[in-house]
C-alpha cells in the first residue's frame, strides 16, 4: 500500500517537473524568437589599435538588433580574417544580448618602394596596404623586385630573394638597439645587403648568413668609430674572412 502511494507521488512530481520544464522552454522560445530580449544591443571590440570599433563591426557583417542565437559567428570570423590587418579573431556570445569580438592585428613592419607608391608589409611578409607615401616611422627596403602584389597575401619577390632573412635581420637589429640608427636597407644584389645608418656609415653584410655574429662585430666597430670621431665610410663583411672598415673617399 505504502509503495503504491509513493509511486503515485513520484509520478505526480515527475509530471509537475515535466510541465514546468515545458513551460520554461516555451517561455525561452518566446523570448528568443518573439521578443527583443536576445537581440544584440552591445558589441565590444578588444585588441584593436589600428582599426577602430566601427570598422571591425562593419567588416564582421554583424549588426545590432540581430538575434544572438541566429548570428553566424564562423561567417563573421571569416569576414574579419579577409581584412589584411586582422591576423586572428575570436567571437564570444554573452547572454542575453552582448557580443565580444577579440582580434589580433597585423602591424606594419617595413615599407617597400613600388612604382610611385609604397607597399606596407608585416613581419611575416603579408601585404597590408599600398600608399602613395612612406610613413616616417617605418624602415624602407630598397632594391627588391616584386613579382606580384595582392593585398592580404604574402609578398612574392623575384630572383629567389628571401624576405624572411631580411625580416630576420631587421628583427635582430631591434634586439640589439641598432634599429633606431638605421636609415634604410638596400639589396645591391642577391649576394649583398647594405644597411645605411643615419650617422653616414654603411654596413655591407654580403650574404645574409651569420647575421648575429656580423651584428655583434658591427656594434663593436661602430663604438670604435664613434670614439675616433669617424662617421663616414663602409664596414665590409664581404671582402675577406674578417670585417674591414674603409673610410669614405679611400
Short mmCIF file of the C-alpha atoms (twelve columns), coordinates in Angstrom:
data_MODEL
# 
_entry.id   MODEL 
# 
loop_
_atom_site.group_PDB 
_atom_site.id 
_atom_site.type_symbol 
_atom_site.label_atom_id 
_atom_site.label_alt_id 
_atom_site.label_comp_id 
_atom_site.label_asym_id 
_atom_site.label_seq_id 
_atom_site.Cartn_x 
_atom_site.Cartn_y 
_atom_site.Cartn_z 
_atom_site.pdbx_PDB_model_num 
ATOM 1   C CA . UNK A 1   0.000  0.000  0.000   1 
ATOM 2   C CA . UNK A 2   2.766  2.404  1.002   1 
ATOM 3   C CA . UNK A 3   4.740  1.583  -2.161  1 
ATOM 4   C CA . UNK A 4   1.714  2.324  -4.312  1 
ATOM 5   C CA . UNK A 5   1.233  5.722  -2.691  1 
ATOM 6   C CA . UNK A 6   4.917  6.569  -3.101  1 
ATOM 7   C CA . UNK A 7   4.776  5.633  -6.811  1 
ATOM 8   C CA . UNK A 8   1.787  7.894  -7.295  1 
ATOM 9   C CA . UNK A 9   3.584  10.746 -5.534  1 
ATOM 10  C CA . UNK A 10  6.685  10.220 -7.699  1 
ATOM 11  C CA . UNK A 11  4.558  10.212 -10.857 1 
ATOM 12  C CA . UNK A 12  2.902  13.462 -9.783  1 
ATOM 13  C CA . UNK A 13  6.314  15.032 -9.090  1 
ATOM 14  C CA . UNK A 14  7.641  13.885 -12.452 1 
ATOM 15  C CA . UNK A 15  4.504  15.202 -14.120 1 
ATOM 16  C CA . UNK A 16  4.838  18.584 -12.411 1 
ATOM 17  C CA . UNK A 17  8.546  18.805 -13.277 1 
ATOM 18  C CA . UNK A 18  7.776  17.927 -16.911 1 
ATOM 19  C CA . UNK A 19  5.055  20.579 -17.096 1 
ATOM 20  C CA . UNK A 20  7.414  23.113 -15.507 1 
ATOM 21  C CA . UNK A 21  10.180 22.281 -17.991 1 
ATOM 22  C CA . UNK A 22  7.768  22.573 -20.925 1 
ATOM 23  C CA . UNK A 23  6.586  25.889 -19.541 1 
ATOM 24  C CA . UNK A 24  10.145 27.209 -19.123 1 
ATOM 25  C CA . UNK A 25  11.172 26.008 -22.597 1 
ATOM 26  C CA . UNK A 26  8.082  27.685 -24.059 1 
ATOM 27  C CA . UNK A 27  8.948  30.936 -22.289 1 
ATOM 28  C CA . UNK A 28  12.530 30.668 -23.549 1 
ATOM 29  C CA . UNK A 29  11.385 30.094 -27.134 1 
ATOM 30  C CA . UNK A 30  9.010  33.051 -26.946 1 
ATOM 31  C CA . UNK A 31  11.739 35.286 -25.501 1 
ATOM 32  C CA . UNK A 32  14.303 34.182 -28.056 1 
ATOM 33  C CA . UNK A 33  12.108 34.416 -31.159 1 
ATOM 34  C CA . UNK A 34  9.176  36.702 -30.469 1 
ATOM 35  C CA . UNK A 35  10.755 39.462 -28.358 1 
ATOM 36  C CA . UNK A 36  13.850 41.674 -28.479 1 
ATOM 37  C CA . UNK A 37  15.236 40.207 -25.243 1 
ATOM 38  C CA . UNK A 38  18.011 38.342 -27.096 1 
ATOM 39  C CA . UNK A 39  18.585 40.983 -29.774 1 
ATOM 40  C CA . UNK A 40  22.163 42.263 -29.802 1 
ATOM 41  C CA . UNK A 41  22.384 45.656 -28.137 1 
ATOM 42  C CA . UNK A 42  26.118 45.770 -27.371 1 
ATOM 43  C CA . UNK A 43  29.199 44.747 -29.363 1 
ATOM 44  C CA . UNK A 44  32.536 45.092 -27.557 1 
ATOM 45  C CA . UNK A 45  35.769 45.123 -29.591 1 
ATOM 46  C CA . UNK A 46  39.056 44.121 -27.956 1 
ATOM 47  C CA . UNK A 47  42.658 44.077 -29.199 1 
ATOM 48  C CA . UNK A 48  42.287 46.722 -31.894 1 
ATOM 49  C CA . UNK A 49  44.870 49.513 -32.105 1 
ATOM 50  C CA . UNK A 50  44.810 50.205 -35.848 1 
ATOM 51  C CA . UNK A 51  41.196 49.515 -36.808 1 
ATOM 52  C CA . UNK A 52  38.509 51.452 -34.989 1 
ATOM 53  C CA . UNK A 53  35.483 49.693 -33.498 1 
ATOM 54  C CA . UNK A 54  33.119 50.687 -36.292 1 
ATOM 55  C CA . UNK A 55  35.408 49.280 -38.990 1 
ATOM 56  C CA . UNK A 56  35.713 45.972 -37.129 1 
ATOM 57  C CA . UNK A 57  31.940 45.669 -36.736 1 
ATOM 58  C CA . UNK A 58  31.364 46.613 -40.367 1 
ATOM 59  C CA . UNK A 59  33.969 44.106 -41.586 1 
ATOM 60  C CA . UNK A 60  32.402 41.340 -39.468 1 
ATOM 61  C CA . UNK A 61  28.998 41.693 -41.106 1 
ATOM 62  C CA . UNK A 62  27.322 41.619 -37.688 1 
ATOM 63  C CA . UNK A 63  24.522 44.073 -36.889 1 
ATOM 64  C CA . UNK A 64  22.900 45.494 -33.812 1 
ATOM 65  C CA . UNK A 65  19.380 44.153 -33.360 1 
ATOM 66  C CA . UNK A 66  20.181 40.677 -34.685 1 
ATOM 67  C CA . UNK A 67  19.062 37.753 -32.576 1 
ATOM 68  C CA . UNK A 68  22.064 36.430 -30.660 1 
ATOM 69  C CA . UNK A 69  21.100 32.818 -31.483 1 
ATOM 70  C CA . UNK A 70  20.812 33.462 -35.207 1 
ATOM 71  C CA . UNK A 71  24.166 35.105 -35.850 1 
ATOM 72  C CA . UNK A 72  26.783 33.029 -37.663 1 
ATOM 73  C CA . UNK A 73  29.990 33.513 -35.714 1 
ATOM 74  C CA . UNK A 74  32.085 31.415 -38.129 1 
ATOM 75  C CA . UNK A 75  30.969 33.535 -41.057 1 
ATOM 76  C CA . UNK A 76  31.747 36.709 -39.098 1 
ATOM 77  C CA . UNK A 77  35.237 35.354 -38.297 1 
ATOM 78  C CA . UNK A 78  35.898 34.592 -41.953 1 
ATOM 79  C CA . UNK A 79  34.725 38.075 -42.900 1 
ATOM 80  C CA . UNK A 80  37.164 39.639 -40.429 1 
ATOM 81  C CA . UNK A 81  40.068 37.393 -41.425 1 
ATOM 82  C CA . UNK A 82  39.674 38.611 -45.005 1 
ATOM 83  C CA . UNK A 83  40.750 42.074 -43.785 1 
ATOM 84  C CA . UNK A 84  44.523 42.471 -44.334 1 
ATOM 85  C CA . UNK A 85  45.140 43.959 -40.876 1 
ATOM 86  C CA . UNK A 86  43.368 41.131 -38.989 1 
ATOM 87  C CA . UNK A 87  45.524 38.151 -38.013 1 
ATOM 88  C CA . UNK A 88  43.196 36.216 -35.698 1 
ATOM 89  C CA . UNK A 89  39.638 36.525 -34.359 1 
ATOM 90  C CA . UNK A 90  37.544 35.211 -31.506 1 
ATOM 91  C CA . UNK A 91  33.830 35.976 -31.112 1 
ATOM 92  C CA . UNK A 92  32.058 35.251 -27.830 1 
ATOM 93  C CA . UNK A 93  28.350 35.470 -27.017 1 
ATOM 94  C CA . UNK A 94  27.483 36.943 -23.612 1 
ATOM 95  C CA . UNK A 95  23.818 36.346 -22.957 1 
ATOM 96  C CA . UNK A 96  21.346 37.780 -23.261 1 
ATOM 97  C CA . UNK A 97  22.351 40.435 -25.820 1 
ATOM 98  C CA . UNK A 98  26.099 41.110 -25.925 1 
ATOM 99  C CA . UNK A 99  28.942 40.105 -28.259 1 
ATOM 100 C CA . UNK A 100 32.666 40.367 -27.572 1 
ATOM 101 C CA . UNK A 101 34.963 40.374 -30.619 1 
ATOM 102 C CA . UNK A 102 38.651 39.928 -29.806 1 
ATOM 103 C CA . UNK A 103 41.101 40.434 -32.651 1 
ATOM 104 C CA . UNK A 104 44.852 40.319 -33.097 1 
ATOM 105 C CA . UNK A 105 46.082 42.807 -35.654 1 
ATOM 106 C CA . UNK A 106 48.946 42.635 -38.112 1 
ATOM 107 C CA . UNK A 107 51.363 45.525 -37.619 1 
ATOM 108 C CA . UNK A 108 53.141 47.446 -40.369 1 
ATOM 109 C CA . UNK A 109 56.802 46.449 -40.255 1 
ATOM 110 C CA . UNK A 110 58.525 47.533 -43.489 1 
ATOM 111 C CA . UNK A 111 57.873 49.806 -46.457 1 
ATOM 112 C CA . UNK A 112 58.954 48.724 -49.949 1 
ATOM 113 C CA . UNK A 113 59.038 51.204 -52.859 1 
ATOM 114 C CA . UNK A 114 56.801 50.057 -55.719 1 
ATOM 115 C CA . UNK A 115 56.342 52.222 -58.831 1 
ATOM 116 C CA . UNK A 116 55.292 55.598 -57.376 1 
ATOM 117 C CA . UNK A 117 53.966 54.120 -54.161 1 
ATOM 118 C CA . UNK A 118 54.983 52.102 -51.115 1 
ATOM 119 C CA . UNK A 119 53.939 48.599 -50.137 1 
ATOM 120 C CA . UNK A 120 53.464 48.080 -46.414 1 
ATOM 121 C CA . UNK A 121 54.125 44.582 -45.080 1 
ATOM 122 C CA . UNK A 122 54.054 42.974 -41.631 1 
ATOM 123 C CA . UNK A 123 56.784 40.884 -40.007 1 
ATOM 124 C CA . UNK A 124 55.549 37.764 -41.805 1 
ATOM 125 C CA . UNK A 125 55.645 39.343 -45.251 1 
ATOM 126 C CA . UNK A 126 51.891 39.882 -45.655 1 
ATOM 127 C CA . UNK A 127 50.904 42.920 -47.719 1 
ATOM 128 C CA . UNK A 128 48.783 45.232 -45.579 1 
ATOM 129 C CA . UNK A 129 48.482 48.348 -47.707 1 
ATOM 130 C CA . UNK A 130 49.634 50.258 -50.774 1 
ATOM 131 C CA . UNK A 131 50.019 54.010 -50.286 1 
ATOM 132 C CA . UNK A 132 51.445 56.902 -52.254 1 
ATOM 133 C CA . UNK A 133 53.679 57.957 -49.354 1 
ATOM 134 C CA . UNK A 134 56.063 56.391 -46.851 1 
ATOM 135 C CA . UNK A 135 55.351 56.652 -43.150 1 
ATOM 136 C CA . UNK A 136 58.392 58.084 -41.380 1 
ATOM 137 C CA . UNK A 137 58.283 55.548 -38.554 1 
ATOM 138 C CA . UNK A 138 58.810 52.605 -40.910 1 
ATOM 139 C CA . UNK A 139 62.059 51.330 -42.327 1 
ATOM 140 C CA . UNK A 140 62.440 51.347 -46.111 1 
ATOM 141 C CA . UNK A 141 63.783 48.358 -48.056 1 
ATOM 142 C CA . UNK A 142 65.220 49.221 -51.477 1 
ATOM 143 C CA . UNK A 143 66.437 47.067 -54.334 1 
ATOM 144 C CA . UNK A 144 63.856 44.280 -54.222 1 
ATOM 145 C CA . UNK A 145 61.945 43.318 -57.348 1 
ATOM 146 C CA . UNK A 146 58.363 42.242 -56.807 1 
ATOM 147 C CA . UNK A 147 56.633 39.508 -58.767 1 
ATOM 148 C CA . UNK A 148 53.094 40.398 -57.892 1 
ATOM 149 C CA . UNK A 149 51.117 42.181 -55.213 1 
ATOM 150 C CA . UNK A 150 47.816 41.186 -53.695 1 
ATOM 151 C CA . UNK A 151 46.732 42.971 -50.523 1 
ATOM 152 C CA . UNK A 152 46.206 40.460 -47.723 1 
ATOM 153 C CA . UNK A 153 48.556 37.915 -49.310 1 
ATOM 154 C CA . UNK A 154 52.266 37.239 -48.798 1 
ATOM 155 C CA . UNK A 155 54.535 39.317 -50.991 1 
ATOM 156 C CA . UNK A 156 56.429 37.463 -53.715 1 
ATOM 157 C CA . UNK A 157 59.927 38.644 -54.659 1 
ATOM 158 C CA . UNK A 158 61.904 37.954 -57.802 1 
ATOM 159 C CA . UNK A 159 65.366 36.340 -58.043 1 
ATOM 160 C CA . UNK A 160 64.619 33.962 -55.136 1 
ATOM 161 C CA . UNK A 161 65.327 36.756 -52.662 1 
ATOM 162 C CA . UNK A 162 64.476 35.611 -49.129 1 
ATOM 163 C CA . UNK A 163 62.250 38.173 -47.466 1 
ATOM 164 C CA . UNK A 164 62.349 36.052 -44.292 1 
ATOM 165 C CA . UNK A 165 66.103 36.655 -43.995 1 
ATOM 166 C CA . UNK A 166 65.664 40.406 -44.495 1 
ATOM 167 C CA . UNK A 167 62.938 40.476 -41.826 1 
ATOM 168 C CA . UNK A 168 65.155 38.387 -39.535 1 
ATOM 169 C CA . UNK A 169 67.990 40.909 -39.991 1 
ATOM 170 C CA . UNK A 170 65.722 43.813 -39.032 1 
ATOM 171 C CA . UNK A 171 64.348 41.940 -36.015 1 
ATOM 172 C CA . UNK A 172 67.896 41.187 -34.817 1 
ATOM 173 C CA . UNK A 173 68.764 44.885 -35.246 1 
ATOM 174 C CA . UNK A 174 65.828 45.752 -32.988 1 
ATOM 175 C CA . UNK A 175 67.015 43.329 -30.321 1 
ATOM 176 C CA . UNK A 176 70.452 44.940 -30.059 1 
ATOM 177 C CA . UNK A 177 69.208 48.544 -30.293 1 
ATOM 178 C CA . UNK A 178 70.580 49.240 -33.771 1 
ATOM 179 C CA . UNK A 179 67.188 49.624 -35.456 1 
ATOM 180 C CA . UNK A 180 66.678 53.240 -34.431 1 
ATOM 181 C CA . UNK A 181 70.021 54.133 -36.048 1 
ATOM 182 C CA . UNK A 182 69.075 52.690 -39.458 1 
ATOM 183 C CA . UNK A 183 68.076 54.991 -42.301 1 
ATOM 184 C CA . UNK A 184 67.279 52.278 -44.856 1 
ATOM 185 C CA . UNK A 185 68.253 48.809 -46.061 1 
ATOM 186 C CA . UNK A 186 69.179 48.129 -49.670 1 
ATOM 187 C CA . UNK A 187 69.768 44.953 -51.642 1 
ATOM 188 C CA . UNK A 188 72.585 45.779 -54.049 1 
ATOM 189 C CA . UNK A 189 72.196 42.279 -55.433 1 
ATOM 190 C CA . UNK A 190 71.342 38.805 -54.158 1 
ATOM 191 C CA . UNK A 191 74.785 38.487 -52.598 1 
ATOM 192 C CA . UNK A 192 74.982 41.826 -50.799 1 
ATOM 193 C CA . UNK A 193 72.628 43.532 -48.371 1 
ATOM 194 C CA . UNK A 194 73.632 47.008 -47.218 1 
ATOM 195 C CA . UNK A 195 72.418 48.840 -44.099 1 
ATOM 196 C CA . UNK A 196 72.570 52.644 -44.327 1 
ATOM 197 C CA . UNK A 197 72.902 54.241 -40.906 1 
ATOM 198 C CA . UNK A 198 71.727 57.754 -40.071 1 
ATOM 199 C CA . UNK A 199 75.277 58.617 -38.991 1 
ATOM 200 C CA . UNK A 200 76.562 58.149 -42.535 1 
ATOM 201 C CA . UNK A 201 78.198 54.746 -42.024 1 
ATOM 202 C CA . UNK A 202 77.155 51.855 -44.282 1 
ATOM 203 C CA . UNK A 203 77.346 48.163 -43.401 1 
ATOM 204 C CA . UNK A 204 77.798 45.759 -46.335 1 
ATOM 205 C CA . UNK A 205 76.703 42.375 -44.999 1 
ATOM 206 C CA . UNK A 206 77.233 40.351 -48.132 1 
ATOM 207 C CA . UNK A 207 75.073 37.242 -47.896 1 
ATOM 208 C CA . UNK A 208 72.618 37.217 -45.004 1 
ATOM 209 C CA . UNK A 209 74.325 34.420 -43.111 1 
ATOM 210 C CA . UNK A 210 75.875 34.506 -39.640 1 
ATOM 211 C CA . UNK A 211 73.789 37.634 -39.053 1 
ATOM 212 C CA . UNK A 212 74.087 37.704 -35.252 1 
ATOM 213 C CA . UNK A 213 77.878 37.340 -35.496 1 
ATOM 214 C CA . UNK A 214 78.082 40.156 -38.062 1 
ATOM 215 C CA . UNK A 215 75.848 42.420 -35.999 1 
ATOM 216 C CA . UNK A 216 77.919 41.897 -32.840 1 
ATOM 217 C CA . UNK A 217 81.038 42.900 -34.800 1 
ATOM 218 C CA . UNK A 218 79.158 45.868 -36.280 1 
ATOM 219 C CA . UNK A 219 78.331 47.215 -32.814 1 
ATOM 220 C CA . UNK A 220 81.977 46.948 -31.726 1 
ATOM 221 C CA . UNK A 221 83.232 48.682 -34.874 1 
ATOM 222 C CA . UNK A 222 80.637 51.450 -34.574 1 
ATOM 223 C CA . UNK A 223 81.640 52.103 -30.958 1 
ATOM 224 C CA . UNK A 224 85.281 52.334 -32.032 1 
ATOM 225 C CA . UNK A 225 84.430 54.707 -34.904 1 
ATOM 226 C CA . UNK A 226 82.391 56.886 -32.551 1 
ATOM 227 C CA . UNK A 227 85.302 57.230 -30.123 1 
ATOM 228 C CA . UNK A 228 87.569 58.138 -33.038 1 
ATOM 229 C CA . UNK A 229 85.080 60.704 -34.401 1 
ATOM 230 C CA . UNK A 230 84.608 58.892 -37.716 1 
ATOM 231 C CA . UNK A 231 81.092 58.821 -39.182 1 
ATOM 232 C CA . UNK A 232 81.615 58.306 -42.913 1 
ATOM 233 C CA . UNK A 233 82.603 55.077 -44.600 1 
ATOM 234 C CA . UNK A 234 81.644 51.432 -45.047 1 
ATOM 235 C CA . UNK A 235 82.029 48.334 -42.905 1 
ATOM 236 C CA . UNK A 236 82.544 45.359 -45.225 1 
ATOM 237 C CA . UNK A 237 81.763 41.745 -44.331 1 
ATOM 238 C CA . UNK A 238 82.174 40.579 -47.925 1 
ATOM 239 C CA . UNK A 239 85.850 41.375 -48.549 1 
ATOM 240 C CA . UNK A 240 87.574 38.524 -46.765 1 
ATOM 241 C CA . UNK A 241 87.268 36.427 -43.632 1 
ATOM 242 C CA . UNK A 242 87.301 39.399 -41.247 1 
ATOM 243 C CA . UNK A 243 85.284 42.621 -41.381 1 
ATOM 244 C CA . UNK A 244 87.093 45.759 -42.530 1 
ATOM 245 C CA . UNK A 245 86.237 49.459 -42.440 1 
ATOM 246 C CA . UNK A 246 87.061 51.734 -45.351 1 
ATOM 247 C CA . UNK A 247 86.598 55.473 -44.706 1 
ATOM 248 C CA . UNK A 248 84.705 57.486 -47.287 1 
ATOM 249 C CA . UNK A 249 86.982 58.798 -50.044 1 
ATOM 250 C CA . UNK A 250 89.544 55.988 -49.754 1 
# 
